[in-house]
Amino acid sequence: MATIQTSCVGGSTPGSDDKEDPDMSPLMRRCKENAPQGSTRDPIIQERKEKETNNSGTQREGKGRKKRKLEDKDEKMARAHQIIASANLARRLHDEEVRRDNIRVKEEEKRKLEDEQCIALASEKFEKEMREEEEAEKKAKKEKELCHKANN
């Protein structure tokens, strides 16, 4: 495969077949070329970078853990509030249902008493009317008998 040569600082192009890293910038190539033999990077700078990445990584992880813990705690609190709210709602609904049932039972008892009183009153009326009718029939019989005796 043929390589296309263009003028660039490193002497090679990102698409070339030489064994240099295609992702490496020209500035990094220059740094690599100027580094002392046996080292591709400055060890002091490398140590600083590693420390920074480790520190920032642990700090990020620490912050991330703290944030996750706070979020978990908030979620648990929200769930607890939901459970409490749903229990309160269920209790209120149950209490309201019991009150309605109690009112309904009292009204039914009141109706039964009224019905019993009405029945008692009706039966008294009926008995009174029956007595009056019987008395009227007896009077009518007596009058017939008196009329019948008077005619005989």
TIRO-2110 file (N, C-alpha, C; in Angstrom, 1 decimal):
// TIRO-2110
0.8, -1.2, 0.0, N, 1, A
0.0, 0.0, 0.0, CA, 1, A
0.9, 1.2, 0.0, C, 1, A
0.6, 2.2, -0.8, N, 2, A
1.4, 3.4, -0.9, CA, 2, A
0.9, 4.4, 0.1, C, 2, A
1.8, 5.1, 0.6, N, 3, A
1.4, 6.2, 1.6, CA, 3, A
1.5, 7.5, 0.9, C, 3, A
0.6, 8.4, 1.3, N, 4, A
0.6, 9.7, 0.7, CA, 4, A
1.3, 10.6, 1.7, C, 4, A
2.3, 11.3, 1.2, N, 5, A
3.1, 12.2, 2.1, CA, 5, A
2.6, 13.6, 1.9, C, 5, A
2.4, 14.2, 3.0, N, 6, A
2.0, 15.6, 3.0, CA, 6, A
3.0, 16.3, 4.0, C, 6, A
3.0, 17.6, 3.9, N, 7, A
4.0, 18.3, 4.8, CA, 7, A
3.3, 18.5, 6.1, C, 7, A
3.8, 17.8, 7.2, N, 8, A
3.3, 18.0, 8.5, CA, 8, A
4.5, 17.9, 9.5, C, 8, A
4.2, 18.3, 10.7, N, 9, A
5.3, 18.4, 11.6, CA, 9, A
5.9, 17.1, 12.0, C, 9, A
5.2, 16.1, 12.1, N, 10, A
5.7, 14.8, 12.5, CA, 10, A
6.3, 14.0, 11.4, C, 10, A
6.0, 14.4, 10.2, N, 11, A
6.6, 13.7, 9.1, CA, 11, A
5.7, 12.6, 8.6, C, 11, A
4.6, 12.3, 9.2, N, 12, A
3.7, 11.3, 8.7, CA, 12, A
2.3, 11.8, 8.9, C, 12, A
1.4, 11.1, 8.2, N, 13, A
0.0, 11.5, 8.3, CA, 13, A
-0.8, 10.5, 9.1, C, 13, A
-2.0, 10.9, 9.6, N, 14, A
-2.8, 9.9, 10.4, CA, 14, A
-3.1, 8.7, 9.7, C, 14, A
-3.2, 8.7, 8.4, N, 15, A
-3.6, 7.5, 7.6, CA, 15, A
-2.4, 6.7, 7.1, C, 15, A
-1.2, 7.0, 7.5, N, 16, A
0.0, 6.3, 6.9, CA, 16, A
0.2, 4.9, 7.5, C, 16, A
1.0, 4.1, 6.8, N, 17, A
1.3, 2.7, 7.2, CA, 17, A
2.4, 2.6, 8.2, C, 17, A
3.1, 3.7, 8.6, N, 18, A
4.2, 3.6, 9.5, CA, 18, A
3.6, 3.3, 10.9, C, 18, A
4.3, 2.8, 11.8, N, 19, A
3.8, 2.3, 13.1, CA, 19, A
3.5, 3.4, 14.1, C, 19, A
3.5, 4.6, 13.8, N, 20, A
3.1, 5.7, 14.7, CA, 20, A
1.6, 5.7, 14.9, C, 20, A
1.3, 6.1, 16.1, N, 21, A
-0.2, 6.2, 16.5, CA, 21, A
-0.9, 7.2, 15.7, C, 21, A
-2.0, 6.8, 15.0, N, 22, A
-2.7, 7.8, 14.2, CA, 22, A
-3.4, 8.9, 15.0, C, 22, A
-3.7, 8.5, 16.3, N, 23, A
-4.5, 9.5, 17.1, CA, 23, A
-3.5, 10.5, 17.7, C, 23, A
-2.2, 10.3, 17.6, N, 24, A
-1.3, 11.2, 18.2, CA, 24, A
-1.2, 12.5, 17.5, C, 24, A
-1.3, 13.6, 18.2, N, 25, A
-1.2, 14.9, 17.6, CA, 25, A
0.2, 15.3, 17.2, C, 25, A
0.4, 16.2, 16.4, N, 26, A
1.7, 16.6, 16.0, CA, 26, A
2.6, 17.1, 17.2, C, 26, A
1.9, 17.8, 18.1, N, 27, A
2.6, 18.3, 19.3, CA, 27, A
3.1, 17.1, 20.1, C, 27, A
2.3, 16.1, 20.3, N, 28, A
2.8, 14.9, 21.0, CA, 28, A
3.9, 14.2, 20.3, C, 28, A
3.9, 14.1, 19.0, N, 29, A
4.9, 13.5, 18.2, CA, 29, A
6.3, 14.3, 18.4, C, 29, A
6.2, 15.6, 18.4, N, 30, A
7.4, 16.4, 18.6, CA, 30, A
7.9, 16.1, 20.0, C, 30, A
7.0, 16.1, 21.0, N, 31, A
7.4, 15.8, 22.4, CA, 31, A
8.1, 14.4, 22.5, C, 31, A
7.5, 13.5, 21.8, N, 32, A
8.1, 12.1, 21.8, CA, 32, A
9.5, 12.1, 21.1, C, 32, A
9.6, 12.8, 20.1, N, 33, A
10.9, 12.8, 19.4, CA, 33, A
12.0, 13.5, 20.2, C, 33, A
11.6, 14.5, 21.0, N, 34, A
12.5, 15.3, 21.8, CA, 34, A
12.8, 14.7, 23.2, C, 34, A
12.1, 13.6, 23.5, N, 35, A
12.2, 13.0, 24.9, CA, 35, A
13.6, 12.3, 24.9, C, 35, A
14.2, 12.2, 26.1, N, 36, A
15.5, 11.5, 26.3, CA, 36, A
15.3, 10.0, 25.9, C, 36, A
16.3, 9.4, 25.5, N, 37, A
16.2, 7.9, 25.1, CA, 37, A
15.8, 7.1, 26.3, C, 37, A
15.0, 6.1, 26.0, N, 38, A
14.6, 5.1, 27.0, CA, 38, A
13.3, 5.6, 27.7, C, 38, A
12.8, 6.8, 27.4, N, 39, A
11.6, 7.3, 27.9, CA, 39, A
10.8, 8.0, 26.8, C, 39, A
9.5, 7.7, 26.8, N, 40, A
8.7, 8.4, 25.8, CA, 40, A
8.0, 9.6, 26.4, C, 40, A
8.0, 9.7, 27.7, N, 41, A
7.3, 10.8, 28.4, CA, 41, A
8.1, 11.3, 29.6, C, 41, A
7.9, 12.5, 30.0, N, 42, A
8.6, 13.0, 31.2, CA, 42, A
7.9, 12.3, 32.4, C, 42, A
8.7, 11.6, 33.3, N, 43, A
8.2, 10.9, 34.4, CA, 43, A
7.5, 11.8, 35.4, C, 43, A
8.0, 13.0, 35.7, N, 44, A
7.5, 13.9, 36.7, CA, 44, A
6.1, 14.3, 36.2, C, 44, A
6.0, 14.7, 35.0, N, 45, A
4.7, 15.1, 34.5, CA, 45, A
3.7, 14.0, 34.5, C, 45, A
4.2, 12.8, 34.2, N, 46, A
3.3, 11.6, 34.2, CA, 46, A
2.8, 11.3, 35.6, C, 46, A
3.7, 11.4, 36.6, N, 47, A
3.3, 11.2, 38.0, CA, 47, A
2.3, 12.2, 38.4, C, 47, A
2.5, 13.4, 38.1, N, 48, A
1.5, 14.5, 38.4, CA, 48, A
0.1, 14.2, 37.8, C, 48, A
0.2, 13.8, 36.5, N, 49, A
-1.1, 13.5, 35.8, CA, 49, A
-1.8, 12.3, 36.5, C, 49, A
-1.0, 11.3, 36.9, N, 50, A
-1.6, 10.1, 37.5, CA, 50, A
-2.2, 10.5, 38.9, C, 50, A
-1.5, 11.3, 39.6, N, 51, A
-2.0, 11.7, 40.9, CA, 51, A
-3.3, 12.5, 40.8, C, 51, A
-3.3, 13.4, 39.8, N, 52, A
-4.5, 14.2, 39.6, CA, 52, A
-5.7, 13.4, 39.2, C, 52, A
-5.4, 12.4, 38.3, N, 53, A
-6.5, 11.6, 37.8, CA, 53, A
-7.0, 10.7, 39.0, C, 53, A
-6.0, 10.2, 39.8, N, 54, A
-6.4, 9.3, 40.9, CA, 54, A
-7.2, 10.2, 41.9, C, 54, A
-6.7, 11.3, 42.2, N, 55, A
-7.4, 12.2, 43.2, CA, 55, A
-8.8, 12.6, 42.7, C, 55, A
-8.8, 13.1, 41.5, N, 56, A
-10.1, 13.5, 40.9, CA, 56, A
-11.0, 12.3, 40.8, C, 56, A
-10.5, 11.2, 40.4, N, 57, A
-11.3, 10.0, 40.3, CA, 57, A
-11.9, 9.6, 41.7, C, 57, A
-11.0, 9.6, 42.7, N, 58, A
-11.6, 9.2, 44.0, CA, 58, A
-12.5, 10.3, 44.5, C, 58, A
-12.2, 11.5, 44.3, N, 59, A
-13.1, 12.6, 44.7, CA, 59, A
-14.4, 12.5, 44.0, C, 59, A
-14.4, 12.2, 42.6, N, 60, A
-15.6, 12.0, 41.9, CA, 60, A
-16.4, 10.8, 42.4, C, 60, A
-15.6, 9.7, 42.7, N, 61, A
-16.3, 8.5, 43.2, CA, 61, A
-16.9, 8.8, 44.6, C, 61, A
-16.1, 9.5, 45.4, N, 62, A
-16.7, 9.9, 46.7, CA, 62, A
-17.9, 10.8, 46.6, C, 62, A
-17.8, 11.8, 45.7, N, 63, A
-19.0, 12.6, 45.5, CA, 63, A
-20.1, 11.9, 44.9, C, 63, A
-19.8, 11.0, 44.0, N, 64, A
-20.8, 10.1, 43.4, CA, 64, A
-21.5, 9.2, 44.4, C, 64, A
-20.7, 8.6, 45.3, N, 65, A
-21.2, 7.8, 46.3, CA, 65, A
-22.1, 8.6, 47.3, C, 65, A
-21.6, 9.7, 47.7, N, 66, A
-22.4, 10.6, 48.6, CA, 66, A
-23.7, 11.0, 47.9, C, 66, A
-23.6, 11.4, 46.6, N, 67, A
-24.8, 11.8, 45.9, CA, 67, A
-25.8, 10.6, 45.8, C, 67, A
-25.3, 9.4, 45.5, N, 68, A
-26.1, 8.2, 45.4, CA, 68, A
-26.8, 7.9, 46.7, C, 68, A
-26.0, 8.1, 47.8, N, 69, A
-26.5, 7.8, 49.1, CA, 69, A
-27.6, 8.8, 49.5, C, 69, A
-27.4, 10.1, 49.1, N, 70, A
-28.4, 11.1, 49.4, CA, 70, A
-29.7, 10.8, 48.5, C, 70, A
-29.5, 10.5, 47.3, N, 71, A
-30.6, 10.1, 46.4, CA, 71, A
-31.4, 8.9, 46.9, C, 71, A
-30.6, 7.9, 47.4, N, 72, A
-31.3, 6.7, 47.9, CA, 72, A
-32.1, 7.1, 49.2, C, 72, A
-31.4, 7.9, 50.0, N, 73, A
-32.1, 8.4, 51.3, CA, 73, A
-33.4, 9.1, 50.9, C, 73, A
-33.3, 10.0, 49.9, N, 74, A
-34.4, 10.8, 49.5, CA, 74, A
-35.5, 9.9, 49.0, C, 74, A
-35.1, 8.9, 48.2, N, 75, A
-36.1, 8.0, 47.6, CA, 75, A
-36.8, 7.2, 48.7, C, 75, A
-36.0, 6.8, 49.7, N, 76, A
-36.6, 6.0, 50.8, CA, 76, A
-37.6, 6.9, 51.6, C, 76, A
-37.2, 8.1, 51.8, N, 77, A
-38.0, 9.1, 52.5, CA, 77, A
-39.3, 9.3, 51.8, C, 77, A
-39.2, 9.5, 50.4, N, 78, A
-40.4, 9.7, 49.6, CA, 78, A
-41.3, 8.5, 49.7, C, 78, A
-40.7, 7.3, 49.6, N, 79, A
-41.5, 6.1, 49.7, CA, 79, A
-42.2, 6.0, 51.1, C, 79, A
-41.5, 6.3, 52.1, N, 80, A
-42.1, 6.3, 53.5, CA, 80, A
-43.2, 7.3, 53.6, C, 80, A
-43.0, 8.5, 53.0, N, 81, A
-44.1, 9.5, 53.0, CA, 81, A
-45.3, 9.0, 52.2, C, 81, A
-45.1, 8.3, 51.1, N, 82, A
-46.2, 7.7, 50.3, CA, 82, A
-46.9, 6.7, 51.0, C, 82, A
-46.1, 5.8, 51.7, N, 83, A
-46.8, 4.8, 52.5, CA, 83, A
-47.6, 5.3, 53.6, C, 83, A
-47.1, 6.3, 54.3, N, 84, A
-47.8, 7.0, 55.4, CA, 84, A
-49.1, 7.7, 54.8, C, 84, A
-48.9, 8.4, 53.7, N, 85, A
-50.1, 9.1, 53.1, CA, 85, A
-51.1, 8.1, 52.7, C, 85, A
-50.7, 7.0, 52.1, N, 86, A
-51.7, 6.0, 51.6, CA, 86, A
-52.4, 5.3, 52.8, C, 86, A
-51.6, 5.1, 53.9, N, 87, A
-52.2, 4.5, 55.1, CA, 87, A
-53.2, 5.5, 55.7, C, 87, A
-52.9, 6.8, 55.8, N, 88, A
-53.8, 7.8, 56.3, CA, 88, A
-55.1, 7.9, 55.4, C, 88, A
-54.9, 7.8, 54.1, N, 89, A
-56.0, 7.9, 53.2, CA, 89, A
-56.9, 6.7, 53.4, C, 89, A
-56.3, 5.5, 53.5, N, 90, A
-57.1, 4.3, 53.7, CA, 90, A
-57.8, 4.3, 55.1, C, 90, A
-57.2, 4.8, 56.1, N, 91, A
-57.8, 5.0, 57.4, CA, 91, A
-59.0, 5.9, 57.3, C, 91, A
-58.8, 7.1, 56.7, N, 92, A
-59.9, 8.1, 56.5, CA, 92, A
-61.1, 7.5, 55.8, C, 92, A
-60.8, 6.8, 54.7, N, 93, A
-61.8, 6.2, 53.9, CA, 93, A
-62.6, 5.1, 54.7, C, 93, A
-61.8, 4.3, 55.5, N, 94, A
-62.5, 3.3, 56.3, CA, 94, A
-63.4, 4.0, 57.4, C, 94, A
-62.9, 5.0, 58.0, N, 95, A
-63.7, 5.8, 59.0, CA, 95, A
-64.9, 6.3, 58.4, C, 95, A
-64.8, 6.9, 57.2, N, 96, A
-65.9, 7.5, 56.6, CA, 96, A
-67.0, 6.4, 56.2, C, 96, A
-66.5, 5.3, 55.7, N, 97, A
-67.4, 4.2, 55.4, CA, 97, A
-68.1, 3.6, 56.7, C, 97, A
-67.4, 3.6, 57.8, N, 98, A
-68.0, 3.1, 59.0, CA, 98, A
-69.1, 4.1, 59.5, C, 98, A
-68.8, 5.4, 59.4, N, 99, A
-69.7, 6.4, 59.7, CA, 99, A
-71.0, 6.3, 58.9, C, 99, A
-70.8, 6.1, 57.5, N, 100, A
-72.0, 6.0, 56.6, CA, 100, A
-72.8, 4.7, 57.0, C, 100, A
-72.1, 3.6, 57.3, N, 101, A
-72.8, 2.4, 57.7, CA, 101, A
-73.6, 2.6, 59.0, C, 101, A
-72.9, 3.3, 59.9, N, 102, A
-73.6, 3.6, 61.2, CA, 102, A
-74.9, 4.4, 61.0, C, 102, A
-74.8, 5.4, 60.2, N, 103, A
-75.9, 6.3, 59.9, CA, 103, A
-77.0, 5.5, 59.2, C, 103, A
-76.6, 4.6, 58.2, N, 104, A
-77.6, 3.8, 57.5, CA, 104, A
-78.3, 2.8, 58.5, C, 104, A
-77.5, 2.2, 59.4, N, 105, A
-78.1, 1.3, 60.3, CA, 105, A
-79.1, 2.0, 61.2, C, 105, A
-78.7, 3.2, 61.7, N, 106, A
-79.6, 4.0, 62.6, CA, 106, A
-80.9, 4.4, 61.8, C, 106, A
-80.8, 4.8, 60.6, N, 107, A
-82.0, 5.1, 59.8, CA, 107, A
-82.9, 3.9, 59.6, C, 107, A
-82.3, 2.7, 59.3, N, 108, A
-83.0, 1.5, 59.2, CA, 108, A
-83.8, 1.1, 60.5, C, 108, A
-83.1, 1.3, 61.6, N, 109, A
-83.7, 1.0, 62.9, CA, 109, A
-84.9, 1.9, 63.1, C, 109, A
-84.7, 3.2, 62.8, N, 110, A
-85.7, 4.2, 63.0, CA, 110, A
-86.9, 3.9, 62.1, C, 110, A
-86.7, 3.5, 60.8, N, 111, A
-87.8, 3.1, 59.9, CA, 111, A
-88.5, 1.9, 60.5, C, 111, A
-87.7, 0.9, 61.0, N, 112, A
-88.4, -0.3, 61.5, CA, 112, A
-89.3, 0.1, 62.7, C, 112, A
-88.8, 1.0, 63.6, N, 113, A
-89.6, 1.4, 64.7, CA, 113, A
-90.9, 2.1, 64.2, C, 113, A
-90.7, 3.0, 63.3, N, 114, A
-91.8, 3.7, 62.7, CA, 114, A
-92.8, 2.8, 62.1, C, 114, A
-92.3, 1.8, 61.3, N, 115, A
-93.2, 0.8, 60.7, CA, 115, A
-93.9, 0.0, 61.8, C, 115, A
-93.2, -0.4, 62.8, N, 116, A
-93.8, -1.2, 63.9, CA, 116, A
-94.9, -0.3, 64.6, C, 116, A
-94.6, 1.0, 64.8, N, 117, A
-95.6, 1.8, 65.4, CA, 117, A
-96.8, 2.0, 64.5, C, 117, A
-96.5, 2.2, 63.1, N, 118, A
-97.6, 2.3, 62.2, CA, 118, A
-98.4, 1.0, 62.2, C, 118, A
-97.7, -0.1, 62.2, N, 119, A
-98.5, -1.4, 62.2, CA, 119, A
-99.3, -1.4, 63.5, C, 119, A
-98.7, -1.1, 64.6, N, 120, A
-99.5, -1.1, 65.8, CA, 120, A
-100.7, -0.1, 65.8, C, 120, A
-100.4, 1.1, 65.2, N, 121, A
-101.5, 2.0, 65.1, CA, 121, A
-102.6, 1.5, 64.1, C, 121, A
-102.1, 0.9, 63.0, N, 122, A
-103.0, 0.4, 62.0, CA, 122, A
-103.8, -0.8, 62.6, C, 122, A
-103.1, -1.6, 63.4, N, 123, A
-103.9, -2.7, 64.0, CA, 123, A
-104.9, -2.2, 65.0, C, 123, A
-104.5, -1.2, 65.7, N, 124, A
-105.5, -0.6, 66.7, CA, 124, A
-106.7, 0.0, 65.9, C, 124, A
-106.4, 0.7, 64.8, N, 125, A
-107.4, 1.2, 64.0, CA, 125, A
-108.3, 0.1, 63.4, C, 125, A
-107.6, -0.9, 62.9, N, 126, A
-108.4, -2.0, 62.4, CA, 126, A
-109.3, -2.7, 63.4, C, 126, A
-108.7, -2.9, 64.6, N, 127, A
-109.5, -3.5, 65.7, CA, 127, A
-110.7, -2.6, 66.0, C, 127, A
-110.4, -1.3, 66.1, N, 128, A
-111.5, -0.3, 66.4, CA, 128, A
-112.6, -0.4, 65.4, C, 128, A
-112.1, -0.3, 64.1, N, 129, A
-113.1, -0.4, 63.0, CA, 129, A
-113.9, -1.7, 63.0, C, 129, A
-113.2, -2.8, 63.3, N, 130, A
-113.9, -4.1, 63.4, CA, 130, A
-114.9, -4.1, 64.5, C, 130, A
-114.6, -3.5, 65.7, N, 131, A
-115.5, -3.4, 66.8, CA, 131, A
-116.7, -2.6, 66.4, C, 131, A
-116.4, -1.5, 65.7, N, 132, A
-117.5, -0.6, 65.3, CA, 132, A
-118.4, -1.3, 64.3, C, 132, A
-117.8, -2.0, 63.4, N, 133, A
-118.6, -2.8, 62.4, CA, 133, A
-119.4, -3.9, 63.1, C, 133, A
-118.8, -4.6, 64.0, N, 134, A
-119.6, -5.6, 64.8, CA, 134, A
-120.7, -5.0, 65.5, C, 134, A
-120.5, -3.9, 66.2, N, 135, A
-121.5, -3.2, 66.9, CA, 135, A
-122.6, -2.7, 66.0, C, 135, A
-122.2, -2.2, 64.8, N, 136, A
-123.2, -1.8, 63.8, CA, 136, A
-124.0, -3.0, 63.3, C, 136, A
-123.4, -4.1, 63.1, N, 137, A
-124.1, -5.3, 62.7, CA, 137, A
-125.0, -5.8, 63.8, C, 137, A
-124.6, -5.7, 65.1, N, 138, A
-125.4, -6.1, 66.2, CA, 138, A
-126.7, -5.2, 66.3, C, 138, A
-126.4, -3.9, 66.1, N, 139, A
-127.5, -3.0, 66.2, CA, 139, A
-128.5, -3.3, 65.0, C, 139, A
-127.9, -3.5, 63.8, N, 140, A
-128.8, -3.8, 62.7, CA, 140, A
-129.6, -5.1, 62.9, C, 140, A
-129.0, -6.1, 63.5, N, 141, A
-129.7, -7.3, 63.9, CA, 141, A
-130.8, -7.1, 64.9, C, 141, A
-130.5, -6.3, 65.9, N, 142, A
-131.5, -6.0, 66.9, CA, 142, A
-132.6, -5.2, 66.3, C, 142, A
-132.3, -4.3, 65.4, N, 143, A
-133.4, -3.5, 64.8, CA, 143, A
-134.2, -4.4, 63.9, C, 143, A
-133.6, -5.3, 63.2, N, 144, A
-134.3, -6.3, 62.4, CA, 144, A
-135.2, -7.1, 63.3, C, 144, A
-134.6, -7.6, 64.4, N, 145, A
-135.4, -8.4, 65.3, CA, 145, A
-136.6, -7.6, 65.9, C, 145, A
-136.3, -6.4, 66.2, N, 146, A
-137.4, -5.6, 66.8, CA, 146, A
-138.5, -5.3, 65.7, C, 146, A
-138.0, -5.0, 64.5, N, 147, A
-138.9, -4.8, 63.4, CA, 147, A
-139.7, -6.1, 63.1, C, 147, A
-139.0, -7.2, 63.2, N, 148, A
-139.6, -8.5, 62.9, CA, 148, A
-140.6, -8.9, 64.0, C, 148, A
-140.3, -8.5, 65.2, N, 149, A
-141.2, -8.8, 66.3, CA, 149, A
-142.4, -7.9, 66.3, C, 149, A
-142.1, -6.7, 65.9, N, 150, A
-143.2, -5.7, 65.8, CA, 150, A
-144.2, -6.1, 64.6, C, 150, A
-143.7, -6.7, 63.6, N, 151, A
-144.5, -7.1, 62.4, CA, 151, A
-145.2, -8.4, 62.8, C, 151, A
-144.7, -9.1, 63.6, N, 152, A
-145.4, -10.4, 63.9, CA, 152, A
-146.4, -10.1, 64.9, C, 152, A
END
